[in-house]
Amino acid sequence: MSEPPARPLVIDTMVASALLRRERRPGEATPYDSLVRGRRLVVSFATVAELRFGALNAAWGDLRMRALSRSLSALTVVEPAGDVVQGWAELRVECSRLGHPLGQKVHDSDRWIAATALARDLELVSDDKVFEAVPNLRLLTDR
């Protein structure tokens, strides 16, 4: 009897960036390879926005921008709708009450990423310390 397929994983912007860089440099491993191997990868719309901002800010040319778009099309993108929006709001309130940094405005994008993982009941792959001790968030890290 075969095993059921592994559940998808949410990856944060740092992980997505590392994996996308690896695509440009075949054979270059990332610390996340063992965590994501064989899994469908999910990103928040906020990750897509951050990656596009970084590319525009670095003045990437057409060729690299098209490559970024192709790479992003391989990921499942979760848009800000219903349960994710509600989860984002609840997470900000809860983290603010707890004094957790994720309650601060500066972490809006990180909160969208965490809300995506929580709303979809998926693990989040990240090394960003801001995700540590977030209530109910299942964090996978290479540390």
N, C-alpha and C positions, 0 to 999 in steps of 0.2 A: 504494500500500500504506500502510495507516495505522500510526502508531506504537503500540507497546504502551502500556497505561496506566502512568502514573507510579507508582512504588512508594509505599506508605504512608510516613508520617513519624511518629516519636514526638515529642511535644511535652512540654516540662516544665511545671511548675505556673505559672511566670511567663508563659510563652507562652499557656497555656490561659486564664489569668486575663485577659490582654490581649485575646484573641480573644473571650472571653465578654462582656467589657465593651463591646466593639465591637458585639456583637449588641444590646445595650441602647441603643446610640447609633448608629443607622444613619448611614452616611456617614463615620464616624470611622475613619480608617486606623490600622493598627498597623505598627510596623517589621517585623513578621513576615509581612505580607500577601503580599509577593512570594515568600517562601520556601515558604509553604504552599498557595498558590493551586492549585486543581485536584487536590490530594492528599488521600487519605483520612488522617484524623488518628487517631493511636493514643496512648493515655495509660496510664500505670501506675495500678493501684488506689491507689497512694500519692498520686498527683495528685488523684484524686477525693476521697480522705480529707482532704487539705490544703484543697481548695476548700470542702468541706462544713464543715470546722472554721472556716475564715475566715468563712463565712456565719453559722454559729451564734454565733461569738464576737462578730460585729457585730450580733447580734440581728435578723437579717433576718426579715421577716414571711412569712406563708404564701405570698403572691403571688410574692415574689422567690425563695423556696425552691423553689416549683413551677417557676418559670422556669429556675432553675439545674438542676433535675432534667431538664427538657426539653432544655436545651442539652447536658448531659452525655450524654443518650441518643443524641445524634448522633455521639458519639465511640466508637471501639472501645476498650474497657477490657480490659487484660491483667491477669489475676488472678495471685496468687503461687502458681504451681504448678511442679512438676518442673524444667524447664530454667531458668526464671526464678529459682527459689529456689537452685538449684545455682550459677547464674551470680552471684547476689548474694553468696553465701558465698565463691566463688572471687575475685570482684572485691574484696571486703573484705580477703582475705588478700594478694592481689597489691598493692593500693594501700597497705596497711599496711607491707609489705616495702619498697615504693618510697618511703615517706614522703609519699605523695600524700594530700591532705586527705580524699579520698573514703574513705579507710580509717578515718576517725574516726567514732565513734558519732553525733556531732551531725549527720552527713550520711546517716543511715539512709535517709530518704526519697529523697534524691538518688541514693543507690546503687540503690534499687529502680528508679528511672527509668532509670538507665544500664543496669542488668541487663536491663530490658525491651527496650531498643534492641539490646543485644548478643545477647540470646537470640533475637530475631526477625530479626537481621541487617538492622536498619533504621538510618537516620540519625536523629540527635537534634537537634531545633531548640531552642536555648537560648543565652542570653547570660550564663549563670551561669559564672563563671570556675572553679568547682569541677569542671566537666566537661572543662576543658582538660587535655591530655596524659594522658587516661585511656587505658590500653592498648587498642587495637583499636576504640575508640569513634569513630565518624564523626560529627563535630559540625558542624552548620550554624548560623551566627550571622549577625546583620545588621550586625555590626561590620566 
